[in-house]
Amino acid sequence: MISYQPFYQTLVKRNITEYHLIYKEGLSANTLHRMKHGKNITLKTLDTLCFILDCEVSDIIRYVREE
């Protein structure tokens, strides 16, 4: 399972809000909604987030093995 927990930690570290991502960076509110509910996002979206946040993929997602 993919966890987006690192994404929210990265936002806090960088002092960036979801509001900023939507209204200043043009990220879709639906994308943030999907992430908040643990749904899939595209690799293009992941690439965009890495660019906006100037971070690595591991700063946005983490793989969690389901038992």
Biopython code that builds the backbone (N, CA, C, O; Angstrom):
import numpy as np
from Bio.PDB.StructureBuilder import StructureBuilder

atoms = [
    (1, "MET", "N", (0.839, -1.165, 0.000)),
    (1, "MET", "CA", (0.000, 0.000, 0.000)),
    (1, "MET", "C", (0.896, 1.244, 0.000)),
    (1, "MET", "O", (1.940, 1.271, 0.652)),
    (2, "ILE", "N", (0.486, 2.232, -0.715)),
    (2, "ILE", "CA", (1.220, 3.499, -0.771)),
    (2, "ILE", "C", (0.656, 4.447, 0.283)),
    (2, "ILE", "O", (-0.555, 4.648, 0.370)),
    (3, "SER", "N", (1.545, 5.022, 1.078)),
    (3, "SER", "CA", (1.156, 5.997, 2.098)),
    (3, "SER", "C", (1.647, 7.376, 1.661)),
    (3, "SER", "O", (2.770, 7.523, 1.176)),
    (4, "TYR", "N", (0.802, 8.370, 1.836)),
    (4, "TYR", "CA", (1.167, 9.753, 1.519)),
    (4, "TYR", "C", (1.587, 10.531, 2.762)),
    (4, "TYR", "O", (1.710, 11.754, 2.708)),
    (5, "GLN", "N", (1.805, 9.848, 3.869)),
    (5, "GLN", "CA", (2.203, 10.510, 5.111)),
    (5, "GLN", "C", (3.452, 11.385, 4.936)),
    (5, "GLN", "O", (3.490, 12.493, 5.470)),
    (6, "PRO", "N", (4.482, 10.915, 4.198)),
    (6, "PRO", "CA", (5.653, 11.784, 4.011)),
    (6, "PRO", "C", (5.317, 13.113, 3.323)),
    (6, "PRO", "O", (5.970, 14.126, 3.576)),
    (7, "PHE", "N", (4.306, 13.108, 2.460)),
    (7, "PHE", "CA", (3.884, 14.325, 1.755)),
    (7, "PHE", "C", (3.460, 15.399, 2.761)),
    (7, "PHE", "O", (3.867, 16.556, 2.664)),
    (8, "TYR", "N", (2.641, 14.992, 3.719)),
    (8, "TYR", "CA", (2.148, 15.961, 4.700)),
    (8, "TYR", "C", (3.264, 16.446, 5.619)),
    (8, "TYR", "O", (3.253, 17.599, 6.049)),
    (9, "GLN", "N", (4.214, 15.586, 5.920)),
    (9, "GLN", "CA", (5.373, 15.993, 6.717)),
    (9, "GLN", "C", (6.235, 16.981, 5.931)),
    (9, "GLN", "O", (6.769, 17.935, 6.498)),
    (10, "THR", "N", (6.368, 16.748, 4.630)),
    (10, "THR", "CA", (7.139, 17.650, 3.769)),
    (10, "THR", "C", (6.474, 19.016, 3.685)),
    (10, "THR", "O", (7.154, 20.041, 3.705)),
    (11, "LEU", "N", (5.142, 19.035, 3.589)),
    (11, "LEU", "CA", (4.424, 20.320, 3.564)),
    (11, "LEU", "C", (4.709, 21.116, 4.832)),
    (11, "LEU", "O", (4.959, 22.319, 4.768)),
    (12, "VAL", "N", (4.674, 20.455, 5.972)),
    (12, "VAL", "CA", (4.930, 21.134, 7.250)),
    (12, "VAL", "C", (6.368, 21.655, 7.293)),
    (12, "VAL", "O", (6.603, 22.795, 7.695)),
    (13, "LYS", "N", (7.328, 20.828, 6.882)),
    (13, "LYS", "CA", (8.745, 21.245, 6.887)),
    (13, "LYS", "C", (8.980, 22.462, 6.007)),
    (13, "LYS", "O", (9.767, 23.344, 6.348)),
    (14, "ARG", "N", (8.287, 22.502, 4.869)),
    (14, "ARG", "CA", (8.485, 23.583, 3.907)),
    (14, "ARG", "C", (7.532, 24.757, 4.135)),
    (14, "ARG", "O", (7.571, 25.756, 3.418)),
    (15, "ASN", "N", (6.669, 24.612, 5.157)),
    (15, "ASN", "CA", (5.694, 25.658, 5.475)),
    (15, "ASN", "C", (4.819, 26.005, 4.265)),
    (15, "ASN", "O", (4.615, 27.175, 3.942)),
    (16, "ILE", "N", (4.308, 24.962, 3.606)),
    (16, "ILE", "CA", (3.443, 25.117, 2.437)),
    (16, "ILE", "C", (2.086, 24.521, 2.777)),
    (16, "ILE", "O", (1.996, 23.429, 3.340)),
    (17, "THR", "N", (1.034, 25.248, 2.428)),
    (17, "THR", "CA", (-0.322, 24.777, 2.715)),
    (17, "THR", "C", (-0.943, 24.153, 1.467)),
    (17, "THR", "O", (-0.466, 24.350, 0.349)),
    (18, "GLU", "N", (-2.011, 23.401, 1.686)),
    (18, "GLU", "CA", (-2.765, 22.860, 0.561)),
    (18, "GLU", "C", (-3.361, 24.009, -0.251)),
    (18, "GLU", "O", (-3.447, 23.926, -1.476)),
    (19, "TYR", "N", (-3.767, 25.070, 0.424)),
    (19, "TYR", "CA", (-4.283, 26.254, -0.251)),
    (19, "TYR", "C", (-3.262, 26.769, -1.260)),
    (19, "TYR", "O", (-3.609, 27.075, -2.401)),
    (20, "HIS", "N", (-2.009, 26.863, -0.837)),
    (20, "HIS", "CA", (-0.937, 27.331, -1.718)),
    (20, "HIS", "C", (-0.804, 26.414, -2.943)),
    (20, "HIS", "O", (-0.662, 26.890, -4.070)),
    (21, "LEU", "N", (-0.850, 25.115, -2.712)),
    (21, "LEU", "CA", (-0.710, 24.175, -3.823)),
    (21, "LEU", "C", (-1.838, 24.329, -4.837)),
    (21, "LEU", "O", (-1.616, 24.225, -6.043)),
    (22, "ILE", "N", (-3.042, 24.575, -4.343)),
    (22, "ILE", "CA", (-4.195, 24.699, -5.238)),
    (22, "ILE", "C", (-4.214, 26.053, -5.946)),
    (22, "ILE", "O", (-4.302, 26.110, -7.173)),
    (23, "TYR", "N", (-4.132, 27.132, -5.186)),
    (23, "TYR", "CA", (-4.355, 28.459, -5.755)),
    (23, "TYR", "C", (-3.105, 29.145, -6.287)),
    (23, "TYR", "O", (-3.206, 30.023, -7.144)),
    (24, "LYS", "N", (-1.944, 28.769, -5.805)),
    (24, "LYS", "CA", (-0.711, 29.402, -6.289)),
    (24, "LYS", "C", (0.030, 28.519, -7.292)),
    (24, "LYS", "O", (0.667, 29.031, -8.212)),
    (25, "GLU", "N", (-0.046, 27.211, -7.124)),
    (25, "GLU", "CA", (0.697, 26.287, -7.987)),
    (25, "GLU", "C", (-0.194, 25.597, -9.017)),
    (25, "GLU", "O", (0.313, 24.954, -9.937)),
    (26, "GLY", "N", (-1.523, 25.724, -8.874)),
    (26, "GLY", "CA", (-2.440, 25.161, -9.858)),
    (26, "GLY", "C", (-2.697, 23.666, -9.717)),
    (26, "GLY", "O", (-3.193, 23.033, -10.649)),
    (27, "LEU", "N", (-2.367, 23.101, -8.572)),
    (27, "LEU", "CA", (-2.625, 21.680, -8.355)),
    (27, "LEU", "C", (-4.123, 21.476, -8.146)),
    (27, "LEU", "O", (-4.787, 22.305, -7.524)),
    (28, "SER", "N", (-4.638, 20.396, -8.653)),
    (28, "SER", "CA", (-6.061, 20.109, -8.558)),
    (28, "SER", "C", (-6.449, 19.779, -7.114)),
    (28, "SER", "O", (-5.757, 19.030, -6.425)),
    (29, "ALA", "N", (-7.568, 20.353, -6.676)),
    (29, "ALA", "CA", (-8.091, 20.029, -5.352)),
    (29, "ALA", "C", (-8.467, 18.555, -5.289)),
    (29, "ALA", "O", (-8.365, 17.929, -4.234)),
    (30, "ASN", "N", (-8.901, 18.002, -6.412)),
    (30, "ASN", "CA", (-9.250, 16.585, -6.473)),
    (30, "ASN", "C", (-8.025, 15.709, -6.211)),
    (30, "ASN", "O", (-8.140, 14.659, -5.579)),
    (31, "THR", "N", (-6.872, 16.127, -6.686)),
    (31, "THR", "CA", (-5.640, 15.371, -6.439)),
    (31, "THR", "C", (-5.351, 15.298, -4.947)),
    (31, "THR", "O", (-5.043, 14.229, -4.421)),
    (32, "LEU", "N", (-5.450, 16.425, -4.272)),
    (32, "LEU", "CA", (-5.211, 16.439, -2.824)),
    (32, "LEU", "C", (-6.259, 15.611, -2.095)),
    (32, "LEU", "O", (-5.950, 14.943, -1.108)),
    (33, "HIS", "N", (-7.484, 15.652, -2.571)),
    (33, "HIS", "CA", (-8.547, 14.837, -1.982)),
    (33, "HIS", "C", (-8.224, 13.347, -2.131)),
    (33, "HIS", "O", (-8.392, 12.570, -1.191)),
    (34, "ARG", "N", (-7.762, 12.960, -3.317)),
    (34, "ARG", "CA", (-7.401, 11.563, -3.568)),
    (34, "ARG", "C", (-6.261, 11.124, -2.647)),
    (34, "ARG", "O", (-6.289, 10.025, -2.092)),
    (35, "MET", "N", (-5.277, 11.979, -2.492)),
    (35, "MET", "CA", (-4.142, 11.650, -1.632)),
    (35, "MET", "C", (-4.592, 11.522, -0.176)),
    (35, "MET", "O", (-4.168, 10.611, 0.534)),
    (36, "LYS", "N", (-5.440, 12.427, 0.253)),
    (36, "LYS", "CA", (-5.920, 12.412, 1.635)),
    (36, "LYS", "C", (-6.677, 11.121, 1.945)),
    (36, "LYS", "O", (-6.697, 10.661, 3.087)),
    (37, "HIS", "N", (-7.298, 10.543, 0.916)),
    (37, "HIS", "CA", (-8.071, 9.318, 1.095)),
    (37, "HIS", "C", (-7.334, 8.069, 0.624)),
    (37, "HIS", "O", (-7.937, 7.007, 0.471)),
    (38, "GLY", "N", (-6.021, 8.200, 0.393)),
    (38, "GLY", "CA", (-5.191, 7.048, 0.064)),
    (38, "GLY", "C", (-5.424, 6.456, -1.316)),
    (38, "GLY", "O", (-5.138, 5.281, -1.546)),
    (39, "LYS", "N", (-5.939, 7.256, -2.226)),
    (39, "LYS", "CA", (-6.193, 6.772, -3.586)),
    (39, "LYS", "C", (-4.980, 7.040, -4.476)),
    (39, "LYS", "O", (-4.063, 7.767, -4.093)),
    (40, "ASN", "N", (-4.989, 6.446, -5.661)),
    (40, "ASN", "CA", (-3.862, 6.576, -6.593)),
    (40, "ASN", "C", (-3.765, 7.966, -7.204)),
    (40, "ASN", "O", (-4.769, 8.649, -7.406)),
    (41, "ILE", "N", (-2.532, 8.365, -7.492)),
    (41, "ILE", "CA", (-2.263, 9.557, -8.289)),
    (41, "ILE", "C", (-1.346, 9.128, -9.434)),
    (41, "ILE", "O", (-0.735, 8.061, -9.376)),
    (42, "THR", "N", (-1.252, 9.947, -10.459)),
    (42, "THR", "CA", (-0.423, 9.594, -11.604)),
    (42, "THR", "C", (1.045, 9.914, -11.331)),
    (42, "THR", "O", (1.377, 10.693, -10.437)),
    (43, "LEU", "N", (1.901, 9.296, -12.119)),
    (43, "LEU", "CA", (3.328, 9.606, -12.020)),
    (43, "LEU", "C", (3.591, 11.049, -12.422)),
    (43, "LEU", "O", (4.506, 11.681, -11.895)),
    (44, "LYS", "N", (2.808, 11.572, -13.340)),
    (44, "LYS", "CA", (2.939, 12.974, -13.748)),
    (44, "LYS", "C", (2.661, 13.887, -12.553)),
    (44, "LYS", "O", (3.365, 14.875, -12.342)),
    (45, "THR", "N", (1.635, 13.551, -11.777)),
    (45, "THR", "CA", (1.312, 14.333, -10.582)),
    (45, "THR", "C", (2.439, 14.228, -9.562)),
    (45, "THR", "O", (2.816, 15.220, -8.938)),
    (46, "LEU", "N", (2.966, 13.038, -9.400)),
    (46, "LEU", "CA", (4.087, 12.828, -8.482)),
    (46, "LEU", "C", (5.289, 13.666, -8.918)),
    (46, "LEU", "O", (5.953, 14.287, -8.088)),
    (47, "ASP", "N", (5.562, 13.682, -10.216)),
    (47, "ASP", "CA", (6.646, 14.495, -10.764)),
    (47, "ASP", "C", (6.407, 15.978, -10.499)),
    (47, "ASP", "O", (7.329, 16.703, -10.123)),
    (48, "THR", "N", (5.179, 16.424, -10.693)),
    (48, "THR", "CA", (4.825, 17.825, -10.458)),
    (48, "THR", "C", (5.021, 18.193, -8.994)),
    (48, "THR", "O", (5.563, 19.255, -8.689)),
    (49, "LEU", "N", (4.589, 17.331, -8.093)),
    (49, "LEU", "CA", (4.760, 17.591, -6.665)),
    (49, "LEU", "C", (6.237, 17.669, -6.286)),
    (49, "LEU", "O", (6.635, 18.530, -5.500)),
    (50, "CYS", "N", (7.042, 16.774, -6.841)),
    (50, "CYS", "CA", (8.487, 16.810, -6.570)),
    (50, "CYS", "C", (9.089, 18.125, -7.048)),
    (50, "CYS", "O", (9.949, 18.698, -6.380)),
    (51, "PHE", "N", (8.639, 18.600, -8.202)),
    (51, "PHE", "CA", (9.141, 19.861, -8.745)),
    (51, "PHE", "C", (8.715, 21.036, -7.852)),
    (51, "PHE", "O", (9.542, 21.867, -7.478)),
    (52, "ILE", "N", (7.434, 21.098, -7.518)),
    (52, "ILE", "CA", (6.915, 22.199, -6.706)),
    (52, "ILE", "C", (7.590, 22.241, -5.344)),
    (52, "ILE", "O", (7.989, 23.307, -4.875)),
    (53, "LEU", "N", (7.717, 21.080, -4.710)),
    (53, "LEU", "CA", (8.265, 21.015, -3.354)),
    (53, "LEU", "C", (9.784, 20.885, -3.327)),
    (53, "LEU", "O", (10.392, 20.904, -2.256)),
    (54, "ASP", "N", (10.399, 20.752, -4.504)),
    (54, "ASP", "CA", (11.851, 20.584, -4.620)),
    (54, "ASP", "C", (12.311, 19.455, -3.695)),
    (54, "ASP", "O", (13.134, 19.650, -2.801)),
    (55, "CYS", "N", (11.750, 18.270, -3.944)),
    (55, "CYS", "CA", (12.041, 17.141, -3.068)),
    (55, "CYS", "C", (12.131, 15.842, -3.867)),
    (55, "CYS", "O", (11.925, 15.829, -5.081)),
    (56, "GLU", "N", (12.437, 14.765, -3.174)),
    (56, "GLU", "CA", (12.520, 13.433, -3.769)),
    (56, "GLU", "C", (11.169, 12.738, -3.647)),
    (56, "GLU", "O", (10.312, 13.151, -2.866)),
    (57, "VAL", "N", (10.992, 11.676, -4.431)),
    (57, "VAL", "CA", (9.762, 10.888, -4.383)),
    (57, "VAL", "C", (9.508, 10.369, -2.970)),
    (57, "VAL", "O", (8.364, 10.328, -2.517)),
    (58, "SER", "N", (10.564, 9.977, -2.281)),
    (58, "SER", "CA", (10.421, 9.436, -0.921)),
    (58, "SER", "C", (9.929, 10.489, 0.074)),
    (58, "SER", "O", (9.521, 10.142, 1.182)),
    (59, "ASP", "N", (9.962, 11.761, -0.303)),
    (59, "ASP", "CA", (9.420, 12.819, 0.544)),
    (59, "ASP", "C", (7.914, 12.986, 0.340)),
    (59, "ASP", "O", (7.275, 13.789, 1.021)),
    (60, "ILE", "N", (7.349, 12.219, -0.607)),
    (60, "ILE", "CA", (5.924, 12.324, -0.911)),
    (60, "ILE", "C", (5.190, 11.013, -0.647)),
    (60, "ILE", "O", (4.088, 11.014, -0.098)),
    (61, "ILE", "N", (5.802, 9.892, -1.039)),
    (61, "ILE", "CA", (5.146, 8.599, -0.837)),
    (61, "ILE", "C", (6.074, 7.620, -0.132)),
    (61, "ILE", "O", (7.296, 7.767, -0.134)),
    (62, "ARG", "N", (5.445, 6.612, 0.473)),
    (62, "ARG", "CA", (6.184, 5.540, 1.130)),
    (62, "ARG", "C", (5.393, 4.258, 0.927)),
    (62, "ARG", "O", (4.164, 4.256, 1.008)),
    (63, "TYR", "N", (6.101, 3.176, 0.663)),
    (63, "TYR", "CA", (5.452, 1.877, 0.519)),
    (63, "TYR", "C", (5.323, 1.226, 1.885)),
    (63, "TYR", "O", (6.293, 1.139, 2.638)),
    (64, "VAL", "N", (4.106, 0.766, 2.199)),
    (64, "VAL", "CA", (3.834, 0.075, 3.456)),
    (64, "VAL", "C", (3.299, -1.300, 3.106)),
    (64, "VAL", "O", (2.251, -1.424, 2.473)),
    (65, "ARG", "N", (4.016, -2.326, 3.518)),
    (65, "ARG", "CA", (3.605, -3.703, 3.213)),
    (65, "ARG", "C", (2.337, -4.050, 3.991)),
    (65, "ARG", "O", (2.258, -3.858, 5.205)),
    (66, "GLU", "N", (1.356, -4.561, 3.265)),
    (66, "GLU", "CA", (0.126, -5.024, 3.902)),
    (66, "GLU", "C", (0.306, -6.449, 4.373)),
    (66, "GLU", "O", (0.891, -7.274, 3.671)),
    (67, "GLU", "N", (-0.189, -6.736, 5.545)),
    (67, "GLU", "CA", (-0.041, -8.087, 6.085)),
    (67, "GLU", "C", (-1.312, -8.870, 5.976)),
    (67, "GLU", "O", (-1.360, -10.030, 6.386)),
]
sb = StructureBuilder()
sb.init_structure("model")
sb.init_model(0)
sb.init_chain("A")
sb.init_seg("    ")
for serial, (resi, resn, name, xyz) in enumerate(atoms, 1):
    if name == "N":
        sb.init_residue(resn, " ", resi, " ")
    sb.init_atom(name, np.array(xyz, "f"), 0.0, 1.0, " ", f" {name:<3s}", serial, name[0])
structure = sb.get_structure()
